[in-house]
Amino acid sequence: MSNKLIYRSCISISFLFAYWMGNTSYATEFKSIVSDKSTIGFVYKQMGVGMDGSFKKFTAQIAFDPTKPQNAKAAFDIDLTSIDTGGPADEEAQGKAWFNTKVYPKATFTATQIKPTTANQFDVTGNLTIKGQTREVKFPLKYTPQGNAGTFTGSVIMHRGDFAIGEGSWSKFDVVANDIQINFNISATASK
């Protein structure tokens, strides 16, 4: 083997090693959310007109390494009294017919499985509990790396009838639709 060929081989191996180290050195585990950069909102239809709102307060316990999604853990507690519809409906939404926040002040979500689909994309399965009712939900999750931070975005369609959100005369879906789309944008920080 000529010296030139050996030199080229060493250079190629060095570049491959540097590339591999560069990619793996960014594998970090996200353990805390950045509350002021994270949002949980919802979209629904009332009498056929699109409406939206958000929940201003929520907490999370996460442990997520994008390179090891099978070991990930994620649990969210959403303060239902923090609902913001942008109008007077906030108080009614907390009432007995809707969220009944005096008895059920929070909603919870706990992930049971996170599977990779494509680069930085995952399928999430978990249990959503509202008003004492628990249902399994599935949704796609997108991860966007940002140095030692990352953003997790996604949405899931839930049916309010499954959770008795809107009881009595509100249990029909002619005024407020059954489908509610939950949208989230979670900013998280990583620990090395």
N, C-alpha and C positions, 0 to 999 in steps of 0.2 A: 504494500500500500504506500502510495507516495505521500510525502509530507504535506503536499497541497490538499490531498483528499482527507487526510487525518485532520488538518486544520479546519477544513470546511465542515467536517462531521462534528468537530468539537463546537464550532460556532453554532451549528444547527441545534445541537443538544442544549447548548447554553440558552438559546432563544426560547426553545420549547420549555425548559425548566423555568425560565423567568416568566413566561406566559402563564404556566400552570400556577406558579407561586402567586402571581398577580391576581389570578382569578380566585384562588382558594383563600387568600389572605383576607378577603372581604366577607367570608362566611362568618356571620355574627348572629347572636341570638337576641331577639327583641324581647324586652321584659317590661317596658312601661310605655303608656301612651302619653302623648302631649295633648292635654285637654283643650288648650286654647287653639289648637290647630286641627282638632278632630270634630266631626259632625255626624249626627244621626238624624235623618229627616224622613219624611213620608209624603207620599202623593196618593190622592184618591179622587173619586168623582162624586160630586153632590149635585143631584138633578142634572146629570150629564156634563157638568162643568168641572174642569180640572181644578183641584185645590191642593195646597201643600202646607206643611208645617214641620216642626222639629221638636226634639227633646233637648233641652239645654243642659241637663245634668245626667251624667252616667259615669260609671267606673268600670275598670277592666283589670283582669288578671290574665296576663299573656306570657307565654314562653314559646317563641317561634323562631326557628332557624330555617330559612328558606331551603337550605341544602338537606335538611332532615325533617320534612313536613310530617312524617309518620310519628314523630315524637312531640309534635306541637300540642300546646294546650291554650285554650282561649275561653274566657268566661266574662260575660258582660252583665252588669246590673243597670237597668235604665230607670231613672226616677220619673215615674209617670206624672207626678205633680208638676214637673217642669215642662209639660207640653206647651207649645207655642204655636197657635194657629194664626196668629196675627190679628186676632179680633176677640170678641166677647165669647166665642165658643169654648175658650180654655176652661172656664169654670164648669160648663155643662159637660165637657169631655171627662172631667174628673168625677162626675156624679155617678150614682148607683147604676143607671142604665148603660153607661159606657164603660169607663175603666174602674169605677168604684174604688177610688184611691184610698178611701178611709179603711177599707179592708185589704186591698191589694195595692200597696203604694209603689210597687216596682214590677217590671218585667225582667226576665232573665233569659240569657242565651248561653248555652254551653256547647262547644264544639265536641263532637264525638269522633270525627274522622276528617282529615285533610289530605287530599291526594293531588299530586302534581298532574297537570294535563299537558301544558306546553311551557316554554320558558317563562318563568315568573307568573304563571297562572295555575290556579288550583281549584278543585271542587271541594266544597265544604259541606259536611253534613253535621247537624246538631239539633239540640232540643230547645225550642222556644216555649217559654211559660208566661202566660198572661192570664190574670184572673183565676188562678188555680188550675188552668187547663194547659196541658203540655202537648205539643205537636212536633213531629220531626220535620225539619225544613232542610232544603238543599239549595245551594247557590254557588255561582262562580266567584272567585276572588282573584283580584289582580294585585300583584306586589310591584311597587316601583322603588328601587333602591336610590338612596340619596346620601351617600357617605355612611356615617354611623347612624343614620336615621332611615326610615322607610315609610312609604304610604301604602295602605291597604284599602282598596276600594271595591265596592260591589253593591248588589241589590238583590232583594228577595221579595217575591210576591207572597203575601199571607192573606188568608180569608178571615175577615173579622167574625164571621159566623162560627168558625171553629173555636173561638175564644169567648163567645158570648159578649162581644163588644157591640153594644147596641141592642138592648133587651126591650121587651114589650113591643110597642108600636114601631120601634126602630129596628126590630129584628128582620123586617122585610128590607129588600135591597132596591126598592124603587126610588127612594130619596138619596140614601147614601149607599154607594156600591159596595159589594162584598169584597172586591179585590183592593188591597192596600199594598202599595209598593214601598218597601223600606229601603232607603239609600244610605250608605255609610261611607265615610272617608276618614280613615283612622291613621293618624300620624303616630309613629312609635320610635323609640330610641333603643339602641342596642348596647349591650354590655360585652366587652371583649373577654 
